[in-house]
Each structure stands twice: as C-alpha cells, then as structure tokens.
Amino acid sequence: MRKPDNDHKIKKSGVKFIMTLLLFLICYVAVMYGGVLLLLNRHGLLHFLLH
C-alpha cells in the first residue's frame, strides 16, 4: 500500500512542476513578444510590416 501512494505523490509533484514551468514559459514568451512589439512600434517597423 505504501509504494503506490509514494508513486502518486511523485506524479502529483511532477505535474505541479510541469505546470509551473509551462506558466513561467508562457509569461516569458509574453514578455518577449511584448518587448519585440514595443521595439518595432518605436521604430515604426510594425506599420511597415502590416502593409
């Protein structure tokens, strides 16, 4: 009875870790994307790329 419980615990923490990692990655990508958009907007390249 002990081993399956331990495996379940590890699985749960693993899922939590992956979810945290995904959240961090999404935030990082969002920040990078926002930064790039601001940079393009500042130089007026965004307007050029849209047309």
VEXVO-764701 format. One line per 10 residues: number of its first residue (from 1); their letters; for each residue x, y, z of N, C-alpha, C. Coordinates in nm, 4 decimals. Example, Ala and Ser with C-alpha at 12.3 -4.5 7.8 and 13.67 -1.06 7.14 Angstrom:
BEGIN
1> as> 1.3190:-0.5690:0.7800:1.2300:-0.4500:0.7800:1.3200:-0.3300:0.7800  1.2850:-0.2250:0.7080:1.3670:-0.1060:0.7140:1.2900:0.0030:0.7870;
END
This chain:
BEGIN
1> mrkpdndhki> 0.0829:-0.1213:0.0000:0.0000:0.0000:0.0000:0.0863:0.1264:0.0000  0.2063:0.1138:0.0545:0.2908:0.2326:0.0678:0.3477:0.2798:-0.0663  0.3924:0.1838:-0.1471:0.4599:0.2207:-0.2723:0.3692:0.2968:-0.3705  0.2478:0.2485:-0.3976:0.1600:0.3228:-0.4898:0.1324:0.4655:-0.4430  0.1191:0.4830:-0.3120:0.0933:0.6155:-0.2555:0.2118:0.7083:-0.2828  0.3319:0.6539:-0.2679:0.4536:0.7305:-0.2918:0.4645:0.7685:-0.4395  0.4331:0.6734:-0.5272:0.4362:0.6985:-0.6717:0.3363:0.8077:-0.7097  0.2205:0.8023:-0.6481:0.1163:0.9017:-0.6751:0.1634:1.0408:-0.6333  0.2330:1.0462:-0.5194:0.2859:1.1723:-0.4679:0.3871:1.2313:-0.5658  0.4758:1.1464:-0.6154:0.5794:1.1895:-0.7097:0.5138:1.2398:-0.8393;
11> kksgvkfimt> 0.4131:1.1667:-0.8843:0.3407:1.2036:-1.0064:0.2749:1.3407:-0.9896  0.2140:1.3621:-0.8737:0.1441:1.4865:-0.8446:0.2414:1.6046:-0.8435  0.3563:1.5855:-0.7783:0.4567:1.6915:-0.7709:0.5173:1.7173:-0.9088  0.5281:1.6119:-0.9879:0.5812:1.6238:-1.1239:0.4898:1.7072:-1.2116  0.3597:1.6823:-1.1988:0.2592:1.7580:-1.2747:0.2624:1.9045:-1.2320  0.2743:1.9262:-1.1010:0.2811:2.0618:-1.0461:0.4029:2.1348:-1.1021  0.5153:2.0653:-1.1089:0.6405:2.1214:-1.1598:0.6267:2.1587:-1.3069  0.5659:2.0689:-1.3859:0.5467:2.0922:-1.5295:0.4532:2.2111:-1.5519  0.3474:2.2198:-1.4724:0.2515:2.3297:-1.4845:0.3175:2.4631:-1.4516  0.4015:2.4634:-1.3472:0.4739:2.5843:-1.3082:0.5707:2.6250:-1.4180;
21> lllflicyva> 0.6377:2.5263:-1.4761:0.7334:2.5504:-1.5839:0.6624:2.6081:-1.7063  0.5468:2.5519:-1.7395:0.4670:2.5996:-1.8535:0.4212:2.7433:-1.8310  0.3761:2.7715:-1.7091:0.3304:2.9055:-1.6738:0.4437:3.0064:-1.6880  0.5632:2.9680:-1.6398:0.6817:3.0529:-1.6491:0.7183:3.0775:-1.7949  0.7102:2.9724:-1.8753:0.7432:2.9808:-2.0178:0.6456:3.0733:-2.0903  0.5171:3.0608:-2.0597:0.4137:3.1449:-2.1208:0.4369:3.2917:-2.0841  0.4688:3.3166:-1.9573:0.4970:3.4532:-1.9115:0.6194:3.5089:-1.9821  0.7234:3.4273:-1.9951:0.8480:3.4677:-2.0603:0.8232:3.5030:-2.2065  0.7478:3.4185:-2.2759:0.7157:3.4413:-2.4174:0.6320:3.5684:-2.4326  0.5369:3.5880:-2.3421:0.4508:3.7064:-2.3460:0.5330:3.8339:-2.3272;
31> vmyggvllll> 0.6271:3.8305:-2.2341:0.7143:3.9457:-2.2076:0.8035:3.9737:-2.3284  0.8609:3.8673:-2.3852:0.9468:3.8816:-2.5030:0.8678:3.9379:-2.6209  0.7491:3.8831:-2.6433:0.6622:3.9270:-2.7526:0.6242:4.0746:-2.7356  0.5885:4.1107:-2.6128:0.5537:4.2496:-2.5820:0.6717:4.3428:-2.6049  0.7895:4.2993:-2.5645:0.9115:4.3784:-2.5828:0.9440:4.3991:-2.7291  0.9291:4.2931:-2.8073:0.9556:4.3000:-2.9517:0.8552:4.3930:-3.0191  0.7285:4.3823:-2.9798:0.6243:4.4687:-3.0362:0.6525:4.6150:-3.0049  0.6952:4.6421:-2.8813:0.7278:4.7789:-2.8414:0.8457:4.8321:-2.9215  0.9447:4.7464:-2.9410:1.0641:4.7841:-3.0162:1.0284:4.8164:-3.1610  0.9466:4.7296:-3.2216:0.9043:4.7502:-3.3605:0.8192:4.8763:-3.3724;
41> nrhgllhfll> 0.7320:4.8959:-3.2750:0.6440:5.0122:-3.2753:0.7245:5.1412:-3.2634  0.8277:5.1387:-3.1807:0.9123:5.2555:-3.1575:0.9825:5.2976:-3.2866  1.0260:5.2005:-3.3632:1.0990:5.2288:-3.4868:1.0069:5.2408:-3.6084  0.8765:5.2217:-3.5848:0.7803:5.2343:-3.6932:0.7856:5.1191:-3.7916  0.8497:5.0082:-3.7512:0.8607:4.8921:-3.8393:0.7311:4.8116:-3.8418  0.6560:4.8204:-3.7316:0.5297:4.7479:-3.7225:0.4335:4.7968:-3.8306  0.4294:4.9265:-3.8508:0.3444:4.9870:-3.9539:0.3885:4.9407:-4.0922  0.5186:4.9312:-4.1097:0.5766:4.8869:-4.2374:0.5447:4.7396:-4.2645  0.5504:4.6580:-4.1588:0.5258:4.5143:-4.1730:0.3785:4.4829:-4.1997  0.2900:4.5668:-4.1481:0.1466:4.5429:-4.1644:0.0987:4.5730:-4.3057;
51> h> 0.1717:4.6529:-4.3802:0.1289:4.6917:-4.5159:0.2107:4.6274:-4.6257;
END
